[in-house]
């Protein structure tokens, strides 16, 4: 076990050629189990409070989108990622309708997913600037978003173009965005994500954590990172649990309860898969 811990620590040191995200997570899990600490504590310290889980609201007519939000509200959700983009006139109507029905304390992120040109972004964001809403990835590239930033006062979040530590440093240095949307698989795992988190905290940038692995294990990994972020800087952590057709770890890991994801004191990730559900291994390493 000691040799495994030393190897895990070596893989996670800054400057190392980073392992792929699943291997990176396995290393953190080994360190946590060996030290008797949850990953969130290894990342710098675990908040006592959990993190709001964010719903995913597909784009459509305003009433259709509000119907999805209301469904999640019944489950206790206070954070929502609403998809926009494609038709700027409809986008303006969607945003105004949702904001007119927003409840106090709700967190709503309008996810453009790079669907707007620079001109379209400027039109929509300025048309609803009085609402103070946050737009995620309103342009294709960081260069696009930097130019969009010049013509609007609306807060901006980036996720698809936040891939490397250099991206994080540029965003922070040039004031390109107000929120980091850290997608763990996209950035390469917890080791890199932790460094991006620290860049954000050092520059007063808030954080939205997203799991893109499509399992309770991915949700649990994201929840560990999210719960290591101070309360005033965390927005929410996107959860994919309600979209799964197969649960690889029944009864294990971090589950959304009343709209909140909470990490307990279980050492490591706290979520081991059921190997019987996974089936035969593709490869075995000794």
C-alpha positions in Angstrom: 0.0 0.0 0.0 2.8 2.4 0.8 4.3 2.0 -2.7 0.9 2.7 -4.2 0.5 5.9 -2.1 4.0 7.1 -3.1 3.2 6.4 -6.8 -0.2 8.2 -6.5 1.4 11.2 -4.9 4.1 11.3 -7.6 1.4 11.3 -10.3 -0.5 14.1 -8.7 2.5 16.5 -8.1 2.5 19.7 -10.1 4.8 19.5 -13.2 4.2 15.9 -13.8 2.9 14.8 -17.1 -0.7 14.5 -15.9 -2.5 11.1 -15.9 -5.8 10.8 -17.7 -8.7 11.8 -15.6 -9.8 8.3 -14.4 -6.2 7.4 -13.4 -5.9 10.8 -11.7 -9.1 10.0 -9.7 -7.8 6.5 -8.8 -4.7 8.1 -7.4 -6.7 10.5 -5.2 -8.9 7.7 -4.0 -5.8 5.6 -3.0 -4.3 8.6 -1.1 -7.6 9.2 0.7 -8.1 5.6 1.7 -4.5 5.4 2.9 -4.7 8.6 4.9 -8.2 8.0 6.2 -9.5 11.3 4.7 -12.1 12.1 2.0 -10.7 13.6 -1.2 -12.3 16.9 -0.4 -10.1 17.2 2.7 -7.0 16.3 0.6 -7.9 19.0 -1.8 -7.6 21.6 0.9 -10.5 21.2 3.3 -14.2 20.2 3.2 -16.9 22.7 3.9 -19.5 21.6 6.4 -22.3 22.6 4.1 -23.2 20.7 0.9 -23.3 22.1 -2.6 -26.5 22.9 -4.6 -27.0 20.4 -7.4 -27.8 22.1 -10.7 -30.5 20.8 -13.0 -30.2 20.7 -16.8 -33.0 22.6 -18.6 -33.3 21.9 -22.3 -34.1 24.8 -24.6 -37.7 25.3 -25.9 -40.6 27.6 -25.5 -40.5 29.7 -22.3 -43.4 27.8 -20.6 -41.8 24.4 -21.5 -38.5 25.5 -19.9 -40.3 26.7 -16.8 -42.1 23.4 -16.6 -38.7 21.6 -16.3 -37.5 24.1 -13.7 -40.7 23.6 -11.7 -40.2 19.8 -11.8 -36.8 20.2 -10.3 -38.0 22.7 -7.7 -40.3 20.0 -6.4 -37.2 17.9 -5.8 -35.5 20.8 -3.8 -33.3 22.1 -6.5 -32.3 25.8 -6.3 -29.7 25.8 -9.1 -30.5 25.4 -12.8 -28.6 25.4 -16.1 -30.9 26.7 -18.8 -29.9 26.1 -22.4 -30.3 28.9 -24.8 -28.9 29.7 -28.3 -30.1 29.3 -31.8 -32.6 32.1 -32.1 -31.8 35.4 -30.5 -35.3 36.8 -30.4 -36.6 33.6 -28.7 -33.6 33.6 -26.4 -34.5 37.1 -25.1 -38.1 35.9 -24.5 -36.9 32.7 -22.8 -34.6 34.6 -20.4 -37.1 37.3 -19.5 -39.8 34.8 -18.9 -37.6 32.6 -16.6 -36.3 35.6 -14.7 -39.8 36.9 -14.2 -40.5 33.6 -12.5 -37.2 33.2 -10.6 -37.6 32.5 -6.9 -35.4 34.3 -4.3 -32.1 32.7 -3.8 -32.2 30.6 -7.0 -29.1 30.2 -9.2 -29.8 30.2 -12.9 -27.0 29.9 -15.4 -27.9 30.5 -19.1 -25.8 28.0 -21.1 -25.2 29.2 -24.6 -22.9 26.3 -25.5 -21.0 28.5 -28.1 -24.2 28.9 -30.2 -23.9 32.6 -30.7 -21.7 34.7 -32.9 -20.1 37.8 -31.4 -22.9 40.0 -32.9 -25.7 37.7 -31.6 -24.1 37.5 -28.1 -23.9 41.3 -27.9 -27.6 41.7 -29.0 -29.0 39.2 -26.5 -26.8 40.1 -23.5 -27.4 43.8 -23.9 -31.1 43.2 -24.3 -31.3 41.6 -20.9 -28.5 43.5 -19.2 -30.9 44.9 -16.7 -31.5 41.5 -15.3 -27.9 40.8 -14.3 -28.0 37.2 -15.4 -24.9 35.0 -16.1 -24.2 33.5 -19.5 -22.0 30.4 -20.0 -19.8 30.2 -23.0 -21.5 32.9 -25.1 -18.8 32.6 -27.8 -16.8 29.9 -29.6 -13.3 30.8 -28.4 -11.6 32.7 -25.6 -10.8 35.4 -28.2 -14.5 35.6 -29.1 -15.5 35.9 -25.4 -12.8 38.6 -24.8 -14.4 40.7 -27.5 -17.9 40.0 -26.3 -16.8 41.1 -22.9 -16.0 44.6 -24.3 -19.6 45.3 -25.4 -21.6 43.9 -22.5 -21.9 44.2 -18.7 -23.5 40.8 -18.3 -21.5 38.3 -16.1 -19.8 35.5 -18.1 -18.9 31.9 -17.3 -16.6 29.8 -19.3 -16.4 26.0 -19.5 -15.7 24.6 -23.0 -12.7 27.0 -23.4 -11.4 26.4 -19.9 -9.1 23.4 -20.7 -5.6 24.2 -19.5 -4.0 26.1 -16.6 -2.9 28.6 -19.2 -6.5 29.2 -20.1 -7.4 29.8 -16.5 -4.5 32.2 -16.0 -5.4 34.2 -19.2 -9.1 34.4 -18.1 -8.1 35.7 -14.7 -5.4 38.0 -15.9 -7.5 39.6 -18.7 -10.8 39.7 -16.8 -12.5 37.6 -19.5 -15.0 35.9 -17.2 -16.6 36.0 -13.7 -17.2 32.3 -13.3 -15.0 29.2 -14.0 -17.1 26.2 -15.2 -14.7 23.5 -14.3 -15.5 20.2 -16.2 -13.3 17.6 -14.6 -12.9 15.3 -17.6 -12.3 18.2 -19.9 -9.5 19.7 -17.8 -7.8 16.3 -17.1 -9.0 15.4 -13.6 -8.9 16.6 -10.0 -5.2 17.5 -10.0 -5.5 20.1 -12.7 -9.0 21.2 -11.5 -7.5 21.9 -8.0 -5.0 24.3 -9.5 -7.7 26.1 -11.6 -9.8 26.4 -8.5 -6.9 28.1 -6.7 -6.4 30.5 -9.7 -10.1 31.4 -9.4 -10.0 31.9 -5.7 -6.9 34.1 -5.9 -8.7 36.4 -8.4 -12.2 36.5 -6.9 -13.7 34.3 -9.6 -16.7 32.1 -8.6 -16.8 28.4 -9.6 -19.4 26.0 -11.1 -18.3 22.4 -11.0 -19.4 19.9 -13.7 -19.1 16.1 -13.9 -19.2 14.9 -17.5 -18.6 11.2 -16.8 -22.2 10.2 -16.6 -22.2 8.1 -13.4 -22.6 8.5 -9.6 -18.8 8.2 -9.4 -18.4 11.2 -11.6 -21.0 13.2 -9.6 -19.2 12.2 -6.4 -15.8 13.3 -7.8 -17.3 16.7 -8.7 -18.9 17.0 -5.3 -15.6 16.5 -3.6 -14.1 19.4 -5.6 -17.1 21.6 -5.1 -17.1 21.1 -1.3 -13.5 22.1 -1.1 -14.5 25.6 -2.5 -15.3 28.3 0.1 -19.1 29.0 0.4 -18.9 32.5 -1.1 -17.2 31.2 -4.3 -19.2 28.1 -5.1 -22.2 28.4 -7.4 -23.3 24.8 -7.9 -22.3 21.4 -9.1 -24.1 19.9 -12.0 -25.5 16.4 -11.3 -26.3 13.8 -14.0 -27.9 11.2 -11.6 -31.5 11.7 -12.8 -30.4 11.0 -16.4 -28.8 7.6 -15.8 -30.2 4.4 -17.1 -27.6 2.2 -15.3 -26.4 2.8 -11.8 -22.9 1.3 -11.5 -22.7 1.8 -7.7 -26.2 1.3 -6.2 -26.6 2.8 -2.7 -23.0 4.2 -2.8 -21.5 7.6 -3.4 -22.9 11.1 -3.2 -26.6 11.3 -3.9 -28.7 14.4 -4.5 -30.9 14.9 -1.5 -33.4 17.8 -1.5 -31.3 19.4 -4.3 -28.0 19.2 -2.4 -24.9 17.1 -2.9 -23.0 16.4 0.3 -19.7 14.6 0.9 -19.4 12.7 4.2 -16.2 11.6 6.0 -15.7 8.3 4.1 -12.0 8.1 3.1 -11.1 8.5 -0.5 -13.8 8.9 -3.1 -16.4 7.1 -1.0 -17.9 5.4 -4.0 -16.6 2.0 -5.3 -18.4 0.5 -8.3 -20.3 -2.8 -8.2 -17.9 -5.0 -10.3 -20.8 -7.4 -11.1 -22.6 -4.5 -12.8 -19.5 -3.4 -14.7 -18.9 -6.9 -16.1 -15.7 -8.4 -17.2 -12.6 -6.1 -17.1 -11.2 -4.9 -20.4 -7.6 -5.1 -18.9 -5.9 -6.1 -15.7 -2.8 -4.3 -14.5 -0.5 -6.0 -12.0 
